[in-house]
Amino acid sequence: MHPPLTLHKHPMCAEIIEEFQKCHIDHPIGKFFGDCTNLKIKLDRCFREEKAIKRKANFEQSKNLKERLKAFRKETAEVSTEENNFVQS
């Protein structure tokens, strides 16, 4: 099973998607007997590669967000410590 074959969601695989859809149109019966299997395999590989790239980008974005959050928490902790020291004086 593959995700919906929308070209705008899978720009990396657009060419293969178009070939696969054309194969299904050209071979309405043969698609059930393996006429489009090679394209299906290419499409699955392309989706896997695309997903790996997206996963890596999301991981990097998450890592940067965690670093920013950690710095913000450290900064706010320092400010609140300074305020507590000022109030106690």
ChimeraX attribute file (.defattr): number of C-alpha atoms within 10 A of each C-alpha:
attribute: neighborCount
match mode: 1-to-1
recipient: residues
	/A:1	5
	/A:2	8
	/A:3	9
	/A:4	8
	/A:5	15
	/A:6	12
	/A:7	14
	/A:8	9
	/A:9	11
	/A:10	17
	/A:11	11
	/A:12	14
	/A:13	21
	/A:14	17
	/A:15	12
	/A:16	17
	/A:17	21
	/A:18	14
	/A:19	15
	/A:20	21
	/A:21	14
	/A:22	12
	/A:23	17
	/A:24	16
	/A:25	12
	/A:26	13
	/A:27	15
	/A:28	10
	/A:29	11
	/A:30	13
	/A:31	15
	/A:32	11
	/A:33	9
	/A:34	12
	/A:35	16
	/A:36	19
	/A:37	14
	/A:38	11
	/A:39	17
	/A:40	18
	/A:41	11
	/A:42	15
	/A:43	21
	/A:44	17
	/A:45	13
	/A:46	18
	/A:47	17
	/A:48	12
	/A:49	14
	/A:50	15
	/A:51	13
	/A:52	12
	/A:53	12
	/A:54	12
	/A:55	12
	/A:56	11
	/A:57	12
	/A:58	12
	/A:59	12
	/A:60	12
	/A:61	11
	/A:62	12
	/A:63	12
	/A:64	12
	/A:65	12
	/A:66	12
	/A:67	11
	/A:68	12
	/A:69	12
	/A:70	12
	/A:71	12
	/A:72	12
	/A:73	12
	/A:74	12
	/A:75	12
	/A:76	12
	/A:77	12
	/A:78	12
	/A:79	12
	/A:80	12
	/A:81	12
	/A:82	12
	/A:83	11
	/A:84	11
	/A:85	10
	/A:86	9
	/A:87	8
	/A:88	7
	/A:89	5
